Amino acid sequence: MFCNTRAIVLGSVKYSDNNLLLHAYTEETGRTTYVINGIKSRRCVAKPALLAPLSIIEIEAEHHPKRDIQRIRESKIVFSSCNISANPVRNSIAHLLAEVLQHCLRETECNAPLFDFLVNSIFRLETMEEGIANFHLVFMLNLSAYLGFYPNYDNKAANTFFDQMNGCFLYDKPLHRHFLPIEESNLLKDFLTNGCETACTRTQRNRLLDELIDYYRLHLTHFGEIKSCAVLKVLF
């Protein structure tokens, strides 16, 4: 059957000399992999500008539920993310978030609230003027809500420990080793309250990024290494 859907580009990899595989998160079929033939041809259905991480495109594809790889017939850009493409900082953030999404999105079915969250986040990354250095941290915190492990923020007391295994703040250190020290726990609370407006140093920001990646690994068994982190740590 044929399927028309919006899709968010997560990444692509060469499949052969003239073909590639496109990984995308779609509005209609969730996480989907497509083969694109003839990438060196003028008639290719997906031009390079459409394949940038977090590009929002519209595709017409042959979709067979029993196949792991689908085939694109037509594609076009839906939202022109000029600032993301042209700005090295925004572009580096987009690469990191696309890599995070590749690791954590596995469902091959429609999830409208999650898709809308991703689209709205991309719009914000394209247009925001302040707080951009914190965007990736806030995105990962908000994304965790759709994945089922958003931090429980009922305990708003200062100087508590964030228990990464159980996703909550405790007065006493947990008996296991997966928790944040008080300083980092307080910073996490600031982010949960103030979002991108949170004030922090470069060292604090990078440390919290590492802790959030560890948090994802604890709750998603298939969550692997995020190679894009090194670039952001240099920028921020």
C-alpha positions as CSV (number, residue, x, y, z in Angstrom):
1,M,0.0,0.0,0.0
2,F,1.0,3.6,-0.4
3,C,1.5,5.9,2.6
4,N,1.7,9.7,2.6
5,T,3.2,11.0,5.9
6,R,5.3,13.7,7.4
7,A,8.7,12.5,8.6
8,I,11.6,13.7,10.8
9,V,15.0,12.7,9.4
10,L,17.1,10.9,12.0
11,G,20.0,10.0,9.8
12,S,21.2,8.1,6.7
13,V,23.8,5.6,5.8
14,K,25.1,4.4,2.4
15,Y,23.6,1.1,1.4
16,S,25.6,0.7,-1.7
17,D,27.5,3.0,-4.1
18,N,24.4,4.6,-5.5
19,N,21.8,3.9,-2.7
20,L,21.3,4.8,0.9
21,L,19.1,3.9,3.9
22,L,17.2,6.8,5.5
23,H,16.1,6.5,9.1
24,A,13.1,8.6,10.0
25,Y,10.4,9.0,12.6
26,T,7.1,9.4,10.8
27,E,3.7,10.7,11.8
28,E,1.9,7.6,10.5
29,T,4.2,4.7,11.0
30,G,6.6,5.7,13.8
31,R,10.2,4.7,13.3
32,T,10.7,3.6,9.7
33,T,13.7,2.9,7.5
34,Y,13.5,3.7,3.8
35,V,15.8,2.8,0.9
36,I,16.6,5.6,-1.5
37,N,17.9,4.5,-4.9
38,G,20.0,6.5,-7.4
39,I,21.3,9.1,-5.0
40,K,23.8,10.3,-7.7
41,S,21.0,10.7,-10.2
42,R,19.3,14.0,-10.9
43,R,16.0,12.1,-10.6
44,C,16.7,11.0,-7.1
45,V,13.5,11.3,-4.9
46,A,15.5,12.8,-2.0
47,K,17.9,15.6,-2.5
48,P,20.8,16.1,0.0
49,A,19.1,19.1,1.6
50,L,16.2,16.9,2.6
51,L,18.5,14.4,4.4
52,A,19.9,16.7,7.1
53,P,19.3,15.5,10.7
54,L,15.9,16.8,12.0
55,S,14.7,17.9,8.6
56,I,10.9,17.7,8.5
57,I,9.8,16.3,5.1
58,E,6.7,14.9,3.5
59,I,7.1,11.5,1.8
60,E,5.0,9.2,-0.4
61,A,6.2,5.7,0.1
62,E,5.4,2.1,-0.6
63,H,4.7,0.7,2.9
64,H,4.5,-3.0,3.6
65,P,4.0,-3.8,7.3
66,K,6.0,-7.1,7.0
67,R,9.1,-5.4,5.5
68,D,11.9,-3.9,7.5
69,I,12.8,-1.5,4.8
70,Q,10.3,0.6,2.8
71,R,10.7,2.5,-0.5
72,I,10.2,6.2,-1.0
73,R,8.5,7.3,-4.2
74,E,8.4,11.1,-3.7
75,S,9.7,13.5,-1.0
76,K,9.6,17.2,-0.4
77,I,10.6,19.6,2.4
78,V,7.8,20.7,4.8
79,F,9.7,23.1,7.0
80,S,12.8,25.0,5.9
81,S,15.2,25.0,8.9
82,C,17.7,27.5,7.5
83,N,19.0,28.6,10.9
84,I,19.7,25.0,12.0
85,S,21.5,24.2,8.8
86,A,23.6,27.4,8.7
87,N,24.4,27.9,12.3
88,P,27.1,25.6,13.6
89,V,25.7,25.6,17.2
90,R,22.2,24.8,16.2
91,N,23.4,22.3,13.6
92,S,25.6,20.5,16.3
93,I,22.6,20.3,18.6
94,A,20.5,18.9,15.8
95,H,23.0,16.1,15.2
96,L,23.1,15.3,18.9
97,L,19.3,15.1,19.2
98,A,19.0,13.1,16.0
99,E,21.5,10.6,17.4
100,V,19.7,10.4,20.7
101,L,16.4,9.8,18.9
102,Q,18.0,7.0,16.7
103,H,18.9,5.2,19.9
104,C,15.6,5.6,21.8
105,L,12.8,5.5,19.2
106,R,12.0,1.9,18.3
107,E,8.2,1.8,18.0
108,T,6.9,1.2,14.4
109,E,3.4,2.7,15.0
110,C,1.8,6.1,15.2
111,N,2.4,8.2,18.3
112,A,0.8,11.6,17.6
113,P,1.8,13.3,20.9
114,L,5.4,12.3,20.5
115,F,5.6,13.4,16.9
116,D,4.0,16.8,17.7
117,F,6.5,17.2,20.5
118,L,9.4,16.6,18.2
119,V,8.1,18.9,15.5
120,N,7.5,21.7,18.0
121,S,11.0,21.2,19.5
122,I,12.5,21.5,16.0
123,F,10.6,24.7,15.4
124,R,11.9,26.1,18.7
125,L,15.5,25.1,17.9
126,E,15.1,27.0,14.6
127,T,13.7,30.2,16.0
128,M,14.9,30.6,19.7
129,E,17.3,33.4,20.4
130,E,18.2,32.9,24.1
131,G,19.1,29.8,26.2
132,I,20.2,27.8,23.2
133,A,23.2,26.4,25.0
134,N,20.8,24.5,27.3
135,F,18.3,23.3,24.6
136,H,19.6,19.8,24.3
137,L,19.4,19.2,28.1
138,V,15.8,20.5,28.3
139,F,14.9,18.4,25.2
140,M,16.2,15.2,26.7
141,L,14.3,15.9,30.0
142,N,11.1,16.5,28.1
143,L,11.6,13.6,25.8
144,S,11.9,11.3,28.8
145,A,8.2,12.0,29.6
146,Y,7.2,10.4,26.3
147,L,9.5,7.5,26.9
148,G,8.1,6.8,30.4
149,F,10.8,7.9,32.8
150,Y,10.4,11.7,33.4
151,P,11.9,12.6,36.8
152,N,9.3,12.6,39.6
153,Y,9.5,16.1,41.0
154,D,7.1,15.8,43.9
155,N,9.9,16.3,46.4
156,K,10.9,19.9,45.8
157,A,13.1,20.2,48.9
158,A,16.6,21.5,48.4
159,N,19.7,19.4,49.0
160,T,18.2,16.1,48.0
161,F,19.7,13.3,45.9
162,F,18.4,12.4,42.5
163,D,17.9,8.6,42.3
164,Q,18.5,7.7,38.7
165,M,17.2,4.2,38.9
166,N,13.8,5.2,40.4
167,G,13.6,8.7,38.8
168,C,13.0,10.6,42.1
169,F,14.6,12.9,44.6
170,L,15.5,11.5,48.1
171,Y,16.6,13.0,51.3
172,D,19.2,10.2,51.9
173,K,21.6,8.6,49.5
174,P,20.1,5.5,47.8
175,L,21.8,2.2,48.5
176,H,23.0,1.8,44.9
177,R,25.5,3.9,43.0
178,H,23.2,5.4,40.4
179,F,22.4,8.8,41.9
180,L,23.4,12.4,41.5
181,P,25.3,14.3,44.1
182,I,23.4,17.2,45.8
183,E,25.0,19.9,43.6
184,E,24.0,18.2,40.4
185,S,20.6,17.2,41.8
186,N,19.9,20.8,42.6
187,L,20.9,21.8,39.1
188,L,18.6,19.2,37.7
189,K,15.7,20.7,39.7
190,D,16.6,24.1,38.3
191,F,16.3,22.7,34.8
192,L,13.0,21.0,35.6
193,T,11.7,24.4,36.8
194,N,13.3,27.0,34.6
195,G,14.1,25.1,31.4
196,C,16.5,26.8,29.0
197,E,16.7,29.8,31.2
198,T,18.6,27.9,33.8
199,A,21.9,29.5,34.7
200,C,24.9,27.1,34.8
201,T,28.6,26.9,34.0
202,R,30.1,25.0,31.1
203,T,31.4,22.4,33.4
204,Q,28.0,21.9,35.0
205,R,26.2,21.7,31.7
206,N,28.6,19.1,30.3
207,R,28.4,17.0,33.5
208,L,24.6,17.1,33.4
209,L,24.7,15.9,29.8
210,D,26.7,12.9,30.8
211,E,24.4,12.2,33.7
212,L,21.3,12.4,31.4
213,I,22.9,10.0,29.0
214,D,23.5,7.6,31.9
215,Y,19.9,8.1,33.0
216,Y,18.7,7.1,29.5
217,R,21.0,4.0,29.6
218,L,19.5,2.9,32.9
219,H,16.0,3.0,31.5
220,L,16.6,2.0,27.8
221,T,18.6,-1.2,27.5
222,H,19.4,-0.5,23.8
223,F,20.7,3.0,24.4
224,G,24.3,3.1,23.2
225,E,27.1,5.6,22.9
226,I,26.3,9.1,21.8
227,K,29.3,10.2,19.7
228,S,28.0,13.7,19.1
229,C,28.5,14.7,22.7
230,A,32.2,15.5,22.2
231,V,31.3,18.3,19.7
232,L,28.8,20.0,22.0
233,K,31.2,19.8,24.9
234,V,33.7,21.9,22.9
235,L,31.0,24.4,21.8
236,F,29.5,24.8,25.3
